[in-house]
């Protein structure tokens, strides 16, 4: 929605990562990542297994603390922010975990209502109406709200998780492999749902994915994790890259098929 | 966009001729939703036949705000008033349209409160049937395990010896410290309390009889069985339940392997072997603790203690206690494994069934102990 020209002005970056280093024990996962995410874009994060895509996501949302460098999300640096400042920023983003991560002892509607109950003081009736709105927004049938997560299919769990992530109308949406485990039709439907919501709600989306179709369909820019570094570009610019992994990824049989399909 | 808009949302209502005008300005976002909902509820159109909702002064709109606008328009239309929503920018119009599409579906929560008396009767009935079904299922499982045992006796090579030994280590060897310590302490308590009470009759020497008989016949075996039910029965449910969640049990079945033979039998045999050994150890530790206390409290010598003990107990006292161990062991292992195999779907049920396994196996151990008491009294033991 922000039709800003190509070099985004500095204040338009909602996430800024500088010199990020993460390690597990002696194993270095990321060695000096520098990139930023612009307001209103969909950024896809790709990389081979074990290159730390999910780790990057978890580091940005503060579930893992980095071993070096700085991350600024919506102008707030986790390392320097106070508890209350961090809480306030947390309410401005939503996260969809790989399998939805719905609380299994509650109904779908109760799951979605949690952020409202914890972060707002709205009357109960309004919370219920807003919950129903979210359920409709992600394309779930109304009766899904009364079910418990174990009664839902994988795709419905993801939609329910998305509804919970979107509860407080976040500015940034983090998605961890949103289409993994879905059939091609379900995956395409989920892609277009995310694109549609992103445009309607003016979201900035950061999604980790394996799915070349998703990248092709909805991502404005793509970040490739490679050799402990990150490379960010559009689909067009990455197609010109000569790095063997990138070539194998985009010019391999699946990559070619997805790109040919546009 | 919405990040920059700090001004909170407000609502102004005015009447222009027969048209009632609602002007929304500022940020209509979730933060202001409570206040705005109250303002909308308070605003009344009066006698106006037409209404206009003007959004041109909106600084920001999110789904909560869009819902409030949609709801206000809907309620006015229900009241027979013509409503026009004006001044929305393209993004806001898209959002409003999106909200309107999905509206009308508000039954996400179930509010029908159950009738209290009826609900209680329902629960009682359900619990009764569940208990009966549980008993029937347990019996069926016993049959299944028995058939598997008989088949394995026919083909002893099918028994997974390595697995049996692994489980013996975990249920037996690893339990020694806790079982020993608890038995030792119980022995001390028993001797101390017994001596205290019996001293009133001048019969404190019979503390040793009390200690010997109660430890060997009941306390040693019950204490150990309860500990093993808590330690190993629960572990069996958790292990097998986790495998069930991971579909490992289904994988076994498709590979033509029998989960009962592979998962249940080794655990059951392991507990049947180790529980009597643990009981023996617990008996000795309890007698040691009790003896120590008796010698100190009653000022006896070791020889006096041993002579009194010898007079109080016979081999059959010891054996009647020990004989229960294999039966209790089979019960504990069977309940633990069966609850594990009952796990369905989510990891949540692993936790619930683990609790149930412990409660059920302790309950069954107690019932079996009572039945043993009746049996022994018939046999005159």
Interface residues (C-beta under 8 A of the other chain):
Chain A: X1 X2 X39 X74 X104 X105 X107 X108 X109 X110 X112 X120 X121 X122 X123 X126 X128 X129 X130 X131 X132 X133 X134 X135 X136 X137 X141 X142 X143 X145 X146 X149 X150 X166 X168 X169 X171 X196 X199 X200 X201 X202
Chain B: X1 X2 X3 X29 X30 X31 X33 X34 X37 X62 X63 X64 X67 X71 X91 X94 X95 X98 X99 X101 X102 X103 X105 X106 X107 X108 X109 X110 X345 X346 X347 X348
